Amino acid sequence: MHANLGSILGKRGFDVEHAQDLGRKGESDTEQLAYAVEKKRCLITFNIKHFVLLHNEYISAEREHWGIIVSKQLPIGDMFRRL
């Protein structure tokens, strides 16, 4: 996800954490989702393929998460408007 998108959303009153700001950049997809679940947060990603598979794994295992928003990579302004 765009690093600046988190700060733009934060300035608009959204409660946002970016993996880069948390020092979590480079963590595996599984670890990113586990962190989001632990913190009861929705996760936003351009990594459609892997996170759709992770979602399906959670459903198969009857595990819950707080939402995964997947998107193809779009310009930051388009992402902001869509979110």
HTML snippet that shows the backbone in 3Dmol.js (N, CA, C, O; Angstrom):
<script src="https://3Dmol.org/build/3Dmol-min.js"></script>
<div id="view" style="width:600px;height:400px;position:relative"></div>
<script>
const pdb = `
ATOM      1  N   MET A   1       0.848  -1.173   0.000  1.00  0.00           N
ATOM      2  CA  MET A   1       0.000   0.000   0.000  1.00  0.00           C
ATOM      3  C   MET A   1       0.890   1.232   0.000  1.00  0.00           C
ATOM      4  O   MET A   1       2.008   1.198   0.515  1.00  0.00           O
ATOM      5  N   HIS A   2       0.393   2.318  -0.579  1.00  0.00           N
ATOM      6  CA  HIS A   2       1.146   3.570  -0.610  1.00  0.00           C
ATOM      7  C   HIS A   2       1.478   4.027   0.812  1.00  0.00           C
ATOM      8  O   HIS A   2       0.591   4.106   1.662  1.00  0.00           O
ATOM      9  N   ALA A   3       2.739   4.323   1.067  1.00  0.00           N
ATOM     10  CA  ALA A   3       3.153   4.759   2.404  1.00  0.00           C
ATOM     11  C   ALA A   3       2.458   6.062   2.802  1.00  0.00           C
ATOM     12  O   ALA A   3       2.081   6.231   3.962  1.00  0.00           O
ATOM     13  N   ASN A   4       2.287   6.974   1.862  1.00  0.00           N
ATOM     14  CA  ASN A   4       1.672   8.263   2.181  1.00  0.00           C
ATOM     15  C   ASN A   4       0.159   8.171   2.386  1.00  0.00           C
ATOM     16  O   ASN A   4      -0.440   9.074   2.970  1.00  0.00           O
ATOM     17  N   LEU A   5      -0.452   7.107   1.918  1.00  0.00           N
ATOM     18  CA  LEU A   5      -1.906   6.990   2.055  1.00  0.00           C
ATOM     19  C   LEU A   5      -2.315   6.939   3.525  1.00  0.00           C
ATOM     20  O   LEU A   5      -3.336   7.507   3.910  1.00  0.00           O
ATOM     21  N   GLY A   6      -1.524   6.263   4.333  1.00  0.00           N
ATOM     22  CA  GLY A   6      -1.828   6.191   5.764  1.00  0.00           C
ATOM     23  C   GLY A   6      -1.852   7.559   6.404  1.00  0.00           C
ATOM     24  O   GLY A   6      -2.754   7.858   7.187  1.00  0.00           O
ATOM     25  N   SER A   7      -0.877   8.399   6.086  1.00  0.00           N
ATOM     26  CA  SER A   7      -0.855   9.732   6.696  1.00  0.00           C
ATOM     27  C   SER A   7      -1.986  10.599   6.163  1.00  0.00           C
ATOM     28  O   SER A   7      -2.546  11.407   6.905  1.00  0.00           O
ATOM     29  N   ILE A   8      -2.330  10.446   4.897  1.00  0.00           N
ATOM     30  CA  ILE A   8      -3.458  11.201   4.333  1.00  0.00           C
ATOM     31  C   ILE A   8      -4.751  10.802   5.038  1.00  0.00           C
ATOM     32  O   ILE A   8      -5.534  11.666   5.433  1.00  0.00           O
ATOM     33  N   LEU A   9      -4.976   9.512   5.197  1.00  0.00           N
ATOM     34  CA  LEU A   9      -6.185   9.039   5.884  1.00  0.00           C
ATOM     35  C   LEU A   9      -6.165   9.447   7.358  1.00  0.00           C
ATOM     36  O   LEU A   9      -7.195   9.829   7.913  1.00  0.00           O
ATOM     37  N   GLY A  10      -4.996   9.366   7.985  1.00  0.00           N
ATOM     38  CA  GLY A  10      -4.872   9.770   9.387  1.00  0.00           C
ATOM     39  C   GLY A  10      -5.231  11.225   9.599  1.00  0.00           C
ATOM     40  O   GLY A  10      -5.881  11.567  10.587  1.00  0.00           O
ATOM     41  N   LYS A  11      -4.816  12.088   8.682  1.00  0.00           N
ATOM     42  CA  LYS A  11      -5.141  13.516   8.777  1.00  0.00           C
ATOM     43  C   LYS A  11      -6.628  13.768   8.593  1.00  0.00           C
ATOM     44  O   LYS A  11      -7.138  14.821   8.977  1.00  0.00           O
ATOM     45  N   ARG A  12      -7.323  12.804   8.007  1.00  0.00           N
ATOM     46  CA  ARG A  12      -8.767  12.931   7.801  1.00  0.00           C
ATOM     47  C   ARG A  12      -9.546  12.249   8.925  1.00  0.00           C
ATOM     48  O   ARG A  12     -10.766  12.107   8.840  1.00  0.00           O
ATOM     49  N   GLY A  13      -8.841  11.828   9.978  1.00  0.00           N
ATOM     50  CA  GLY A  13      -9.522  11.271  11.141  1.00  0.00           C
ATOM     51  C   GLY A  13      -9.608   9.766  11.203  1.00  0.00           C
ATOM     52  O   GLY A  13     -10.209   9.227  12.132  1.00  0.00           O
ATOM     53  N   PHE A  14      -9.019   9.061  10.233  1.00  0.00           N
ATOM     54  CA  PHE A  14      -9.048   7.604  10.255  1.00  0.00           C
ATOM     55  C   PHE A  14      -7.933   7.085  11.152  1.00  0.00           C
ATOM     56  O   PHE A  14      -6.852   7.670  11.214  1.00  0.00           O
ATOM     57  N   ASP A  15      -8.197   5.998  11.839  1.00  0.00           N
ATOM     58  CA  ASP A  15      -7.212   5.347  12.696  1.00  0.00           C
ATOM     59  C   ASP A  15      -6.427   4.373  11.815  1.00  0.00           C
ATOM     60  O   ASP A  15      -6.914   3.287  11.498  1.00  0.00           O
ATOM     61  N   VAL A  16      -5.225   4.760  11.427  1.00  0.00           N
ATOM     62  CA  VAL A  16      -4.452   4.026  10.433  1.00  0.00           C
ATOM     63  C   VAL A  16      -3.064   3.702  10.970  1.00  0.00           C
ATOM     64  O   VAL A  16      -2.431   4.523  11.634  1.00  0.00           O
ATOM     65  N   GLU A  17      -2.606   2.500  10.672  1.00  0.00           N
ATOM     66  CA  GLU A  17      -1.218   2.109  10.916  1.00  0.00           C
ATOM     67  C   GLU A  17      -0.673   1.560   9.601  1.00  0.00           C
ATOM     68  O   GLU A  17      -1.346   0.776   8.932  1.00  0.00           O
ATOM     69  N   HIS A  18       0.523   1.958   9.231  1.00  0.00           N
ATOM     70  CA  HIS A  18       1.154   1.450   8.017  1.00  0.00           C
ATOM     71  C   HIS A  18       2.297   0.528   8.430  1.00  0.00           C
ATOM     72  O   HIS A  18       3.049   0.839   9.354  1.00  0.00           O
ATOM     73  N   ALA A  19       2.425  -0.591   7.754  1.00  0.00           N
ATOM     74  CA  ALA A  19       3.472  -1.566   8.082  1.00  0.00           C
ATOM     75  C   ALA A  19       4.851  -0.919   8.126  1.00  0.00           C
ATOM     76  O   ALA A  19       5.673  -1.264   8.974  1.00  0.00           O
ATOM     77  N   GLN A  20       5.102   0.004   7.230  1.00  0.00           N
ATOM     78  CA  GLN A  20       6.403   0.670   7.186  1.00  0.00           C
ATOM     79  C   GLN A  20       6.642   1.492   8.453  1.00  0.00           C
ATOM     80  O   GLN A  20       7.735   1.462   9.019  1.00  0.00           O
ATOM     81  N   ASP A  21       5.621   2.222   8.895  1.00  0.00           N
ATOM     82  CA  ASP A  21       5.743   3.038  10.104  1.00  0.00           C
ATOM     83  C   ASP A  21       5.931   2.182  11.356  1.00  0.00           C
ATOM     84  O   ASP A  21       6.533   2.628  12.333  1.00  0.00           O
ATOM     85  N   LEU A  22       5.415   0.959  11.326  1.00  0.00           N
ATOM     86  CA  LEU A  22       5.505   0.058  12.472  1.00  0.00           C
ATOM     87  C   LEU A  22       6.780  -0.784  12.451  1.00  0.00           C
ATOM     88  O   LEU A  22       7.027  -1.572  13.364  1.00  0.00           O
ATOM     89  N   GLY A  23       7.588  -0.611  11.400  1.00  0.00           N
ATOM     90  CA  GLY A  23       8.784  -1.437  11.258  1.00  0.00           C
ATOM     91  C   GLY A  23       8.461  -2.866  10.871  1.00  0.00           C
ATOM     92  O   GLY A  23       9.251  -3.778  11.118  1.00  0.00           O
ATOM     93  N   ARG A  24       7.298  -3.062  10.262  1.00  0.00           N
ATOM     94  CA  ARG A  24       6.847  -4.406   9.883  1.00  0.00           C
ATOM     95  C   ARG A  24       7.024  -4.681   8.398  1.00  0.00           C
ATOM     96  O   ARG A  24       6.665  -5.761   7.930  1.00  0.00           O
ATOM     97  N   LYS A  25       7.563  -3.736   7.650  1.00  0.00           N
ATOM     98  CA  LYS A  25       7.773  -3.947   6.221  1.00  0.00           C
ATOM     99  C   LYS A  25       8.720  -5.123   6.045  1.00  0.00           C
ATOM    100  O   LYS A  25       9.748  -5.192   6.718  1.00  0.00           O
ATOM    101  N   GLY A  26       8.397  -6.031   5.169  1.00  0.00           N
ATOM    102  CA  GLY A  26       9.213  -7.215   4.958  1.00  0.00           C
ATOM    103  C   GLY A  26       8.708  -8.436   5.700  1.00  0.00           C
ATOM    104  O   GLY A  26       9.165  -9.551   5.447  1.00  0.00           O
ATOM    105  N   GLU A  27       7.757  -8.234   6.628  1.00  0.00           N
ATOM    106  CA  GLU A  27       7.148  -9.382   7.301  1.00  0.00           C
ATOM    107  C   GLU A  27       6.338 -10.176   6.273  1.00  0.00           C
ATOM    108  O   GLU A  27       5.885  -9.626   5.270  1.00  0.00           O
ATOM    109  N   SER A  28       6.165 -11.452   6.531  1.00  0.00           N
ATOM    110  CA  SER A  28       5.395 -12.283   5.603  1.00  0.00           C
ATOM    111  C   SER A  28       3.924 -11.860   5.594  1.00  0.00           C
ATOM    112  O   SER A  28       3.445 -11.197   6.514  1.00  0.00           O
ATOM    113  N   ASP A  29       3.234 -12.253   4.551  1.00  0.00           N
ATOM    114  CA  ASP A  29       1.800 -11.959   4.455  1.00  0.00           C
ATOM    115  C   ASP A  29       1.046 -12.577   5.638  1.00  0.00           C
ATOM    116  O   ASP A  29       0.149 -11.958   6.210  1.00  0.00           O
ATOM    117  N   THR A  30       1.422 -13.787   5.987  1.00  0.00           N
ATOM    118  CA  THR A  30       0.789 -14.473   7.117  1.00  0.00           C
ATOM    119  C   THR A  30       0.990 -13.684   8.407  1.00  0.00           C
ATOM    120  O   THR A  30       0.062 -13.536   9.202  1.00  0.00           O
ATOM    121  N   GLU A  31       2.210 -13.177   8.611  1.00  0.00           N
ATOM    122  CA  GLU A  31       2.500 -12.391   9.812  1.00  0.00           C
ATOM    123  C   GLU A  31       1.758 -11.055   9.798  1.00  0.00           C
ATOM    124  O   GLU A  31       1.307 -10.587  10.843  1.00  0.00           O
ATOM    125  N   GLN A  32       1.630 -10.441   8.622  1.00  0.00           N
ATOM    126  CA  GLN A  32       0.901  -9.169   8.535  1.00  0.00           C
ATOM    127  C   GLN A  32      -0.562  -9.369   8.902  1.00  0.00           C
ATOM    128  O   GLN A  32      -1.136  -8.572   9.646  1.00  0.00           O
ATOM    129  N   LEU A  33      -1.164 -10.429   8.383  1.00  0.00           N
ATOM    130  CA  LEU A  33      -2.570 -10.686   8.701  1.00  0.00           C
ATOM    131  C   LEU A  33      -2.734 -11.054  10.170  1.00  0.00           C
ATOM    132  O   LEU A  33      -3.692 -10.622  10.811  1.00  0.00           O
ATOM    133  N   ALA A  34      -1.818 -11.842  10.707  1.00  0.00           N
ATOM    134  CA  ALA A  34      -1.894 -12.203  12.123  1.00  0.00           C
ATOM    135  C   ALA A  34      -1.805 -10.953  13.002  1.00  0.00           C
ATOM    136  O   ALA A  34      -2.516 -10.851  14.002  1.00  0.00           O
ATOM    137  N   TYR A  35      -0.952 -10.015  12.643  1.00  0.00           N
ATOM    138  CA  TYR A  35      -0.844  -8.757  13.390  1.00  0.00           C
ATOM    139  C   TYR A  35      -2.170  -7.993  13.317  1.00  0.00           C
ATOM    140  O   TYR A  35      -2.663  -7.499  14.330  1.00  0.00           O
ATOM    141  N   ALA A  36      -2.746  -7.901  12.106  1.00  0.00           N
ATOM    142  CA  ALA A  36      -4.021  -7.200  11.944  1.00  0.00           C
ATOM    143  C   ALA A  36      -5.116  -7.860  12.782  1.00  0.00           C
ATOM    144  O   ALA A  36      -5.929  -7.169  13.397  1.00  0.00           O
ATOM    145  N   VAL A  37      -5.139  -9.183  12.806  1.00  0.00           N
ATOM    146  CA  VAL A  37      -6.131  -9.903  13.607  1.00  0.00           C
ATOM    147  C   VAL A  37      -5.927  -9.608  15.091  1.00  0.00           C
ATOM    148  O   VAL A  37      -6.886  -9.327  15.810  1.00  0.00           O
ATOM    149  N   GLU A  38      -4.676  -9.672  15.545  1.00  0.00           N
ATOM    150  CA  GLU A  38      -4.366  -9.412  16.953  1.00  0.00           C
ATOM    151  C   GLU A  38      -4.813  -8.019  17.377  1.00  0.00           C
ATOM    152  O   GLU A  38      -5.292  -7.829  18.495  1.00  0.00           O
ATOM    153  N   LYS A  39      -4.656  -7.042  16.479  1.00  0.00           N
ATOM    154  CA  LYS A  39      -4.990  -5.654  16.777  1.00  0.00           C
ATOM    155  C   LYS A  39      -6.430  -5.304  16.389  1.00  0.00           C
ATOM    156  O   LYS A  39      -6.863  -4.163  16.549  1.00  0.00           O
ATOM    157  N   LYS A  40      -7.160  -6.293  15.881  1.00  0.00           N
ATOM    158  CA  LYS A  40      -8.552  -6.105  15.441  1.00  0.00           C
ATOM    159  C   LYS A  40      -8.646  -4.993  14.387  1.00  0.00           C
ATOM    160  O   LYS A  40      -9.445  -4.063  14.503  1.00  0.00           O
ATOM    161  N   ARG A  41      -7.802  -5.125  13.358  1.00  0.00           N
ATOM    162  CA  ARG A  41      -7.737  -4.130  12.292  1.00  0.00           C
ATOM    163  C   ARG A  41      -8.022  -4.767  10.942  1.00  0.00           C
ATOM    164  O   ARG A  41      -7.697  -5.930  10.700  1.00  0.00           O
ATOM    165  N   CYS A  42      -8.622  -3.997  10.088  1.00  0.00           N
ATOM    166  CA  CYS A  42      -8.789  -4.359   8.693  1.00  0.00           C
ATOM    167  C   CYS A  42      -7.444  -4.116   7.997  1.00  0.00           C
ATOM    168  O   CYS A  42      -6.733  -3.173   8.343  1.00  0.00           O
ATOM    169  N   LEU A  43      -7.098  -4.945   7.035  1.00  0.00           N
ATOM    170  CA  LEU A  43      -5.841  -4.830   6.314  1.00  0.00           C
ATOM    171  C   LEU A  43      -6.137  -4.412   4.873  1.00  0.00           C
ATOM    172  O   LEU A  43      -7.068  -4.928   4.255  1.00  0.00           O
ATOM    173  N   ILE A  44      -5.359  -3.492   4.346  1.00  0.00           N
ATOM    174  CA  ILE A  44      -5.509  -3.031   2.961  1.00  0.00           C
ATOM    175  C   ILE A  44      -4.226  -3.383   2.222  1.00  0.00           C
ATOM    176  O   ILE A  44      -3.131  -3.105   2.711  1.00  0.00           O
ATOM    177  N   THR A  45      -4.353  -3.998   1.039  1.00  0.00           N
ATOM    178  CA  THR A  45      -3.183  -4.458   0.304  1.00  0.00           C
ATOM    179  C   THR A  45      -3.409  -4.473  -1.203  1.00  0.00           C
ATOM    180  O   THR A  45      -4.534  -4.601  -1.686  1.00  0.00           O
ATOM    181  N   PHE A  46      -2.296  -4.337  -1.932  1.00  0.00           N
ATOM    182  CA  PHE A  46      -2.313  -4.547  -3.389  1.00  0.00           C
ATOM    183  C   PHE A  46      -2.033  -6.010  -3.720  1.00  0.00           C
ATOM    184  O   PHE A  46      -2.162  -6.420  -4.873  1.00  0.00           O
ATOM    185  N   ASN A  47      -1.657  -6.785  -2.731  1.00  0.00           N
ATOM    186  CA  ASN A  47      -1.262  -8.176  -2.934  1.00  0.00           C
ATOM    187  C   ASN A  47      -2.507  -9.069  -2.979  1.00  0.00           C
ATOM    188  O   ASN A  47      -2.778  -9.839  -2.058  1.00  0.00           O
ATOM    189  N   ILE A  48      -3.234  -8.944  -4.054  1.00  0.00           N
ATOM    190  CA  ILE A  48      -4.534  -9.624  -4.180  1.00  0.00           C
ATOM    191  C   ILE A  48      -4.386 -11.138  -4.070  1.00  0.00           C
ATOM    192  O   ILE A  48      -5.069 -11.772  -3.266  1.00  0.00           O
ATOM    193  N   LYS A  49      -3.506 -11.713  -4.867  1.00  0.00           N
ATOM    194  CA  LYS A  49      -3.369 -13.170  -4.950  1.00  0.00           C
ATOM    195  C   LYS A  49      -3.126 -13.807  -3.579  1.00  0.00           C
ATOM    196  O   LYS A  49      -3.846 -14.723  -3.181  1.00  0.00           O
ATOM    197  N   HIS A  50      -2.125 -13.325  -2.868  1.00  0.00           N
ATOM    198  CA  HIS A  50      -1.776 -13.958  -1.593  1.00  0.00           C
ATOM    199  C   HIS A  50      -2.815 -13.736  -0.510  1.00  0.00           C
ATOM    200  O   HIS A  50      -3.079 -14.637   0.286  1.00  0.00           O
ATOM    201  N   PHE A  51      -3.411 -12.546  -0.466  1.00  0.00           N
ATOM    202  CA  PHE A  51      -4.362 -12.286   0.610  1.00  0.00           C
ATOM    203  C   PHE A  51      -5.723 -12.911   0.357  1.00  0.00           C
ATOM    204  O   PHE A  51      -6.449 -13.188   1.312  1.00  0.00           O
ATOM    205  N   VAL A  52      -6.092 -13.140  -0.887  1.00  0.00           N
ATOM    206  CA  VAL A  52      -7.314 -13.907  -1.172  1.00  0.00           C
ATOM    207  C   VAL A  52      -7.098 -15.351  -0.699  1.00  0.00           C
ATOM    208  O   VAL A  52      -7.994 -15.961  -0.114  1.00  0.00           O
ATOM    209  N   LEU A  53      -5.899 -15.889  -0.962  1.00  0.00           N
ATOM    210  CA  LEU A  53      -5.593 -17.243  -0.493  1.00  0.00           C
ATOM    211  C   LEU A  53      -5.595 -17.317   1.030  1.00  0.00           C
ATOM    212  O   LEU A  53      -6.120 -18.271   1.605  1.00  0.00           O
ATOM    213  N   LEU A  54      -5.006 -16.310   1.688  1.00  0.00           N
ATOM    214  CA  LEU A  54      -5.006 -16.284   3.159  1.00  0.00           C
ATOM    215  C   LEU A  54      -6.426 -16.190   3.709  1.00  0.00           C
ATOM    216  O   LEU A  54      -6.767 -16.861   4.683  1.00  0.00           O
ATOM    217  N   HIS A  55      -7.245 -15.360   3.083  1.00  0.00           N
ATOM    218  CA  HIS A  55      -8.646 -15.258   3.506  1.00  0.00           C
ATOM    219  C   HIS A  55      -9.317 -16.628   3.404  1.00  0.00           C
ATOM    220  O   HIS A  55     -10.012 -17.056   4.326  1.00  0.00           O
ATOM    221  N   ASN A  56      -9.108 -17.300   2.298  1.00  0.00           N
ATOM    222  CA  ASN A  56      -9.714 -18.619   2.110  1.00  0.00           C
ATOM    223  C   ASN A  56      -9.217 -19.618   3.151  1.00  0.00           C
ATOM    224  O   ASN A  56      -9.986 -20.455   3.623  1.00  0.00           O
ATOM    225  N   GLU A  57      -7.931 -19.535   3.511  1.00  0.00           N
ATOM    226  CA  GLU A  57      -7.399 -20.398   4.570  1.00  0.00           C
ATOM    227  C   GLU A  57      -8.085 -20.119   5.903  1.00  0.00           C
ATOM    228  O   GLU A  57      -8.424 -21.047   6.638  1.00  0.00           O
ATOM    229  N   TYR A  58      -8.286 -18.851   6.211  1.00  0.00           N
ATOM    230  CA  TYR A  58      -8.965 -18.486   7.456  1.00  0.00           C
ATOM    231  C   TYR A  58     -10.389 -19.045   7.470  1.00  0.00           C
ATOM    232  O   TYR A  58     -10.835 -19.597   8.476  1.00  0.00           O
ATOM    233  N   ILE A  59     -11.089 -18.898   6.362  1.00  0.00           N
ATOM    234  CA  ILE A  59     -12.465 -19.391   6.282  1.00  0.00           C
ATOM    235  C   ILE A  59     -12.498 -20.913   6.448  1.00  0.00           C
ATOM    236  O   ILE A  59     -13.324 -21.451   7.186  1.00  0.00           O
ATOM    237  N   SER A  60     -11.588 -21.595   5.751  1.00  0.00           N
ATOM    238  CA  SER A  60     -11.539 -23.067   5.852  1.00  0.00           C
ATOM    239  C   SER A  60     -11.256 -23.529   7.273  1.00  0.00           C
ATOM    240  O   SER A  60     -11.781 -24.552   7.713  1.00  0.00           O
ATOM    241  N   ALA A  61     -10.434 -22.784   7.984  1.00  0.00           N
ATOM    242  CA  ALA A  61     -10.076 -23.141   9.359  1.00  0.00           C
ATOM    243  C   ALA A  61     -11.056 -22.558  10.381  1.00  0.00           C
ATOM    244  O   ALA A  61     -10.851 -22.676  11.589  1.00  0.00           O
ATOM    245  N   GLU A  62     -12.119 -21.930   9.881  1.00  0.00           N
ATOM    246  CA  GLU A  62     -13.126 -21.280  10.724  1.00  0.00           C
ATOM    247  C   GLU A  62     -12.496 -20.255  11.661  1.00  0.00           C
ATOM    248  O   GLU A  62     -12.875 -20.135  12.826  1.00  0.00           O
ATOM    249  N   ARG A  63     -11.520 -19.516  11.121  1.00  0.00           N
ATOM    250  CA  ARG A  63     -10.876 -18.425  11.856  1.00  0.00           C
ATOM    251  C   ARG A  63     -11.441 -17.111  11.333  1.00  0.00           C
ATOM    252  O   ARG A  63     -11.862 -17.012  10.180  1.00  0.00           O
ATOM    253  N   GLU A  64     -11.441 -16.120  12.188  1.00  0.00           N
ATOM    254  CA  GLU A  64     -11.966 -14.812  11.798  1.00  0.00           C
ATOM    255  C   GLU A  64     -10.843 -13.800  11.644  1.00  0.00           C
ATOM    256  O   GLU A  64      -9.795 -13.904  12.281  1.00  0.00           O
ATOM    257  N   HIS A  65     -11.084 -12.827  10.791  1.00  0.00           N
ATOM    258  CA  HIS A  65     -10.215 -11.661  10.701  1.00  0.00           C
ATOM    259  C   HIS A  65     -11.122 -10.438  10.630  1.00  0.00           C
ATOM    260  O   HIS A  65     -12.342 -10.574  10.536  1.00  0.00           O
ATOM    261  N   TRP A  66     -10.541  -9.259  10.673  1.00  0.00           N
ATOM    262  CA  TRP A  66     -11.317  -8.024  10.750  1.00  0.00           C
ATOM    263  C   TRP A  66     -11.492  -7.368   9.391  1.00  0.00           C
ATOM    264  O   TRP A  66     -11.886  -6.205   9.308  1.00  0.00           O
ATOM    265  N   GLY A  67     -11.205  -8.097   8.340  1.00  0.00           N
ATOM    266  CA  GLY A  67     -11.409  -7.609   6.983  1.00  0.00           C
ATOM    267  C   GLY A  67     -10.091  -7.465   6.243  1.00  0.00           C
ATOM    268  O   GLY A  67      -9.062  -7.102   6.812  1.00  0.00           O
ATOM    269  N   ILE A  68     -10.162  -7.763   4.956  1.00  0.00           N
ATOM    270  CA  ILE A  68      -9.025  -7.586   4.063  1.00  0.00           C
ATOM    271  C   ILE A  68      -9.560  -6.870   2.828  1.00  0.00           C
ATOM    272  O   ILE A  68     -10.422  -7.391   2.119  1.00  0.00           O
ATOM    273  N   ILE A  69      -9.045  -5.684   2.580  1.00  0.00           N
ATOM    274  CA  ILE A  69      -9.404  -4.948   1.373  1.00  0.00           C
ATOM    275  C   ILE A  69      -8.270  -5.138   0.385  1.00  0.00           C
ATOM    276  O   ILE A  69      -7.134  -4.749   0.654  1.00  0.00           O
ATOM    277  N   VAL A  70      -8.575  -5.738  -0.763  1.00  0.00           N
ATOM    278  CA  VAL A  70      -7.565  -5.944  -1.797  1.00  0.00           C
ATOM    279  C   VAL A  70      -7.898  -5.059  -2.992  1.00  0.00           C
ATOM    280  O   VAL A  70      -9.066  -4.841  -3.315  1.00  0.00           O
ATOM    281  N   SER A  71      -6.860  -4.560  -3.635  1.00  0.00           N
ATOM    282  CA  SER A  71      -7.057  -3.672  -4.776  1.00  0.00           C
ATOM    283  C   SER A  71      -5.897  -3.824  -5.736  1.00  0.00           C
ATOM    284  O   SER A  71      -4.766  -4.086  -5.325  1.00  0.00           O
ATOM    285  N   LYS A  72      -6.182  -3.660  -7.008  1.00  0.00           N
ATOM    286  CA  LYS A  72      -5.060  -3.538  -7.938  1.00  0.00           C
ATOM    287  C   LYS A  72      -4.365  -2.223  -7.621  1.00  0.00           C
ATOM    288  O   LYS A  72      -4.958  -1.337  -7.005  1.00  0.00           O
ATOM    289  N   GLN A  73      -3.126  -2.095  -8.034  1.00  0.00           N
ATOM    290  CA  GLN A  73      -2.356  -0.900  -7.699  1.00  0.00           C
ATOM    291  C   GLN A  73      -2.903   0.285  -8.496  1.00  0.00           C
ATOM    292  O   GLN A  73      -2.926   0.275  -9.726  1.00  0.00           O
ATOM    293  N   LEU A  74      -3.335   1.290  -7.766  1.00  0.00           N
ATOM    294  CA  LEU A  74      -3.919   2.497  -8.335  1.00  0.00           C
ATOM    295  C   LEU A  74      -3.152   3.709  -7.831  1.00  0.00           C
ATOM    296  O   LEU A  74      -2.466   3.622  -6.812  1.00  0.00           O
ATOM    297  N   PRO A  75      -3.255   4.836  -8.521  1.00  0.00           N
ATOM    298  CA  PRO A  75      -2.642   6.064  -8.001  1.00  0.00           C
ATOM    299  C   PRO A  75      -3.221   6.398  -6.621  1.00  0.00           C
ATOM    300  O   PRO A  75      -4.369   6.070  -6.317  1.00  0.00           O
ATOM    301  N   ILE A  76      -2.406   7.053  -5.799  1.00  0.00           N
ATOM    302  CA  ILE A  76      -2.780   7.328  -4.417  1.00  0.00           C
ATOM    303  C   ILE A  76      -4.089   8.105  -4.304  1.00  0.00           C
ATOM    304  O   ILE A  76      -4.877   7.844  -3.395  1.00  0.00           O
ATOM    305  N   GLY A  77      -4.336   9.044  -5.200  1.00  0.00           N
ATOM    306  CA  GLY A  77      -5.589   9.815  -5.166  1.00  0.00           C
ATOM    307  C   GLY A  77      -6.795   8.931  -5.408  1.00  0.00           C
ATOM    308  O   GLY A  77      -7.828   9.097  -4.760  1.00  0.00           O
ATOM    309  N   ASP A  78      -6.674   7.992  -6.337  1.00  0.00           N
ATOM    310  CA  ASP A  78      -7.774   7.065  -6.611  1.00  0.00           C
ATOM    311  C   ASP A  78      -8.030   6.156  -5.402  1.00  0.00           C
ATOM    312  O   ASP A  78      -9.178   5.891  -5.043  1.00  0.00           O
ATOM    313  N   MET A  79      -6.936   5.682  -4.782  1.00  0.00           N
ATOM    314  CA  MET A  79      -7.098   4.840  -3.598  1.00  0.00           C
ATOM    315  C   MET A  79      -7.792   5.602  -2.476  1.00  0.00           C
ATOM    316  O   MET A  79      -8.680   5.067  -1.812  1.00  0.00           O
ATOM    317  N   PHE A  80      -7.388   6.843  -2.266  1.00  0.00           N
ATOM    318  CA  PHE A  80      -7.994   7.661  -1.214  1.00  0.00           C
ATOM    319  C   PHE A  80      -9.496   7.805  -1.462  1.00  0.00           C
ATOM    320  O   PHE A  80     -10.297   7.588  -0.553  1.00  0.00           O
ATOM    321  N   ARG A  81      -9.873   8.162  -2.665  1.00  0.00           N
ATOM    322  CA  ARG A  81     -11.308   8.336  -2.981  1.00  0.00           C
ATOM    323  C   ARG A  81     -12.083   7.055  -2.792  1.00  0.00           C
ATOM    324  O   ARG A  81     -13.205   7.084  -2.287  1.00  0.00           O
ATOM    325  N   ARG A  82     -11.512   5.926  -3.186  1.00  0.00           N
ATOM    326  CA  ARG A  82     -12.218   4.654  -3.078  1.00  0.00           C
ATOM    327  C   ARG A  82     -12.358   4.203  -1.635  1.00  0.00           C
ATOM    328  O   ARG A  82     -13.369   3.606  -1.265  1.00  0.00           O
ATOM    329  N   LEU A  83     -11.362   4.480  -0.828  1.00  0.00           N
ATOM    330  CA  LEU A  83     -11.451   4.077   0.576  1.00  0.00           C
ATOM    331  C   LEU A  83     -12.408   4.978   1.330  1.00  0.00           C
ATOM    332  O   LEU A  83     -12.613   4.793   2.530  1.00  0.00           O
TER     333      LEU A  83
END
`;
const viewer = $3Dmol.createViewer("view");
viewer.addModel(pdb, "pdb");
viewer.setStyle({}, {cartoon: {color: "spectrum"}});
viewer.zoomTo();
viewer.render();
</script>
